[in-house]
Amino acid sequence: MNQCRSIVCLLTLLLQFPLCSMLVAQEPSKSSNEKKTSSTTETITLGGGCFWCVEAVFQRLNGVSKVVSGYTGGHVENPTYEQVSSKKTGHAEVVQVTFDPEVLPLELLLEVFWYTHDPTTLNRQGNDYGPQYRSAVFYGTDKQRDVAEAVMKKLGQSKEFKKEYKKPIVTEITPLSVFYPAEDYHQNFYNLNKRNPYCQSVVAGKVRKFEKLFKEHSTTKK
């Protein structure tokens, strides 16, 4: 599955180059990935498997102003997607989420995070496997660490969460070191490539789950 996803990446980049050129000229990613920010924004970095999935979910969460896909947690400087996919860099695929805590409490943001990926499988999400797909919270402050630990403990003891996921949570909670933004073609990927096979078979399901569980907090609610 990892090889298939890498091939899908390459084909998307090559076959849609003319379209991408037009899209870049129109700057669609700015309107989708970045919204008006306030002076109270915070940033937290999250790994929940393929960053296309996690990005798509948080782009639809009310109170989020910006989502950037990237890499962190490893030892290689300025890694490429191919290097991270080799499983030798130590990096995880992550998204860096900028949000307004007055609109979106960190506790709720983290609940969305834990409910919309499987945090009980070590180094794996579905058919995507390897350390780059590990479940992780990379915090920027001690407060974020404390909140993350408290929410994870609460969910781990929740009957509702245990019904959803039968195994214990294995999410890593660790301080953020350096965040490296991913290549441009990874940004805003789902919104620009909804007909992509991986987006149709995997990402769309994560988005539907978010819309079902957190409909009242969705920017697309009707």
N, C-alpha and C positions, 0 to 999 in steps of 0.2 A: 504493500500500500504506500510505503514511503517513496519507493521508486516511481510509482504511478503518479503520486502527487508532484514529484520533482519534474516529471515529464509534462504534466498538465501545466505547471508553472512556466516551463520553457516554451511550450506551444502557445500558451496565452500571450506571452511576451512577444513571440515572433509573428504569429498569425494575426494578431490584433494590433500590430504596430501602427498602421495608418490610423485606426480608430483611436488608439492611445494618444497619438500625436494631436488629433483633434480635441480629445478630452483634456489634454494638458493645457492646450491653448485656452480652453474654457474654464480651467481650474475647478473641476467638479469636486475634487477631494477636499478643497477648502471648505465648501459649503456643507459637506457631509461629515468631515472629520473635525472641523473646527467651527465653533459657534461663538457668539458673543460671550466674553468672560467678565466676571466681576472681580472686585478686589479681594474677595474672600476665598478664592479658589485654592484647592489642594491638588497634589498629584500623588498617585500611588501606582505601582507597577505590578502587574499580575500575569501569571502563567497558568494557562488552563488547556494545554494542548495546542493544536493548530491556531496560530494567531488570527487567521482569517475568521474563525468561528468567534473567538472572544471579542475581536474588534466589532463584528457585526452586532453582537448583543449590546455592547456598551454604547454604540452609536445610537441605540434606540432607547436608552435609559434617560429619563428626565433628570436634569441637573448636571449631566455630563456635557462639557463644552468642547472637549478635544480628546481624540483617541489616536495614538501613534503605535503602529506595530514595530517591534524591534527585538533585540537580543540583550540578555544580561545573565550574570551568574557564572560566567566562565573566565578563562585565562587568556584568550586570544583577543588582541586589540583589533577593532574595526572588522569584525568577522563578516563574511559573506554568507548568503543563504546556503550555498553549496558546502561551505566549511562547517556550518552548524549542523547541516543534515548528515555530515560524516560521523557525528556522535563523538568527535574527538576534541571539541573546543570547551566543553563544560557549560556552554551557554544554553539557556532555555529560550524558546519562542515566547515572547511576552507582548503585552500591550501596556503602554503608559497612559493612564486615564487621568485627565484633568477634570475636576468636578467642583461644584459649589456646595459646601457642607451645610449651608443654610437652606438649600433646596433638597439636597440629597445627603442624608447622614451617612457617614462611613459604614455604620453597622448595616444599613440597608444595601449599600453598594456591595459589601462583602457577602451578604446573603444571596444577592443575585449571582455573584461570582461562584459561590459554592453550589448553588442549585443548578446552574446551567453548564456544568461540566462534571465529570465523574472524579471526585477528589479522593476516591478510595483505591484507585489503580496506580501503582507505582510506575512512573516513567512510561505511561501509556494512556491514550485516549482512543477507545475503539480499536480500529486497525492501524492507527498511527502509534508507533512504539519507538522508544529511545529516550535518553535523558533530556533531549530538547523539548519533549512533550510533557515534562513533569508538572505537577500541580504545585504552584508556589506563589507566595505573597512576598514581594520585595518592598519593605517599608522604608519610608524616608525619615520618620521620627519615632521616638519612643512611644508616643501616644498611638500612632498607627499600629505599632507592634502590639501594644496592650489591647487595643480594640480587636485586632485580628485574632489574638489568642483567645479573647473572651468569646467572640462570635463562633470561632471554631469549636470551643468547648461546649457552648450552648447547643449548636447544631449536632454535635456528636452525642449529646444526651437527649435530643429531641426524638420523640416517637415518630413524628411525621418524616423527619429526615432519615431515620433508620429504616422506615418503610420504603423510602426511595432508594437508598443505598444500604445494602446489607452489611458492608464491611466498614472498619474504622477509617477515618479520614487520615490520609498520609501527606497532606499538604505541608510543604516546607515553608516556614516563616523565617525570613532572613533579611538582614539589612541590604539595601540597594547599594551597589558599588558604582559601576558605570553603565549607563544605558546607551546602547547603540541603535539608532533608528535603522529599520530594515530598508531594503532597496525600494525605490519609488513604486515599482509595479506591484508591491505587496500592500501598499497603502490603499485603504478604501476598497479592498479587493472584492468583497461580496457585492457591494452596491454597483460596481462597474462590470461584474462578471456573473450575473445571476444564472446565466445559461451554462456556465462552466459545470462539468459533471460532478466535481467534488462539491461545489457550492450547492448543487441541487440535491445531492445525496446526503451530505453531512451538515454543511453550514445552515441550510434552510431549516433543518430539524431543530438545531439549537435556537434559532430565532423564534420558531413556532413555540418551543417550550417556554422561552422567556415571555412571549406575548400571552401565553396561557397562565403562567404563574404570577406574573407581575404586570398584568394588563393596566392596572390603575397608575402605574409608574412609567408607562411607555409613552414615548413622544408620538407614537402613531395610533394611540387609542382613539376610538370613535365614540 
